[in-house]
Amino acid sequence: MSGRKRSEIIADLEAHVGKFGGDYSEWYVGVTANPKERLFTQHRLRSSGDAWIARRAMDDLQAAEVQEYFKSVRKTQGGVKGTLQDVFVYAYKRKSHTRP
């Protein structure tokens, strides 16, 4: 499975935020090796009604750069730096039932 370029992932996430609304500060952007596990188990998103997106990057470095862009430029919330296996970038709109 091939990944997407950093610029493509940024454009996808920005379009998703635009579609589901809210200020960027209401969103969380992270990196992981398993987006569904991270989103639905750790962050406690609901399978219906919560806004989220995940994209596979070309490598862990590009995934980390996307996460850093959203944290520093767009001022989203976000996790700590990932590992070599963390090639997925994910974002979700935070709600009262979600966890960082």
N, C-alpha and C positions, 0 to 999 in steps of 0.2 A: 504494500500500500504506500503510495507516494504522498508526500505532504505538500502543503501550500506555502508559497512565499510569504514572508513577513508582511509585505504591503497588502497582499490579498487578504490575509487574516485580519489586519487592522480595518480594512474596508468592510469586510463582512461583519465584524463586531460593531463598527460604527453604524452600519445600516440597521443592524438588529436593535441597537439602543434607540435609534431614531424611530423604528417601527413600534417598539413597546413603550417608548417614552420615559420620562423621568430625567433628572439631572444625572450626569455621570457619577456623582458622589453616591448615588443610590445603588450603584452596581458594584459587583465584586468580580475581579478578573484573576484567575489563577492558572497554574500549569499542573499537569498530572499525567500519569501513564494510563489511567483508567477514569475517563470523565464521568461515566454513569455512576460508578461506585462513589466517586468524590462528591458529585452533585446530590445524589439521592440518599446516600448514607451519611456522609460527614456533614454536608451542608443542610440536609433535611428538606430538600425541595420536594414538592408534591408533583406527581406525574401529570397532573392536570391543573392548569391555571397559573403555573409559574413560568416566567419568561427566562429562557436560558439558551445558550448556543455553545457548541464545541467545534474546534477545527484542529486538524492534525498539521503541525508545522513540519518543515523539511528536516529539522533537527532540534535538539534541546536548546541550543544557543538562540536560534530564531524564536522559539517559544518564549524563552526568558526575555528576549528583547521586546516582544509584543507585550508581555505582562508589564515590563518596566515602562514602556511607552504609556500604557493606560494609567498606571499608578502615578507617574510623574507629570505627564502632559494633561491627561484628562481627569486626573485626581479621583480615580476609582479606589475602592478598597482592594486589597490584594494580599495574597499569601507570601510566604517566604520563598526564596530562590529554590528552584526544583533540582532534580537529579538528572543524570544522563538519560534515564528512561522517560522523563517527563516531556513528551513531544506534543501533547495536546494542550491547547489554550482553551479555556472555558470562561464563560461569563454568565452571571445571573443577576437578576434584579432582586435586591434584598427585600425581605418582608419580615414581619414580626415573628414568623415561625422558622425562618432560616437561621443558620449558624455560620459564623465566619470560619 
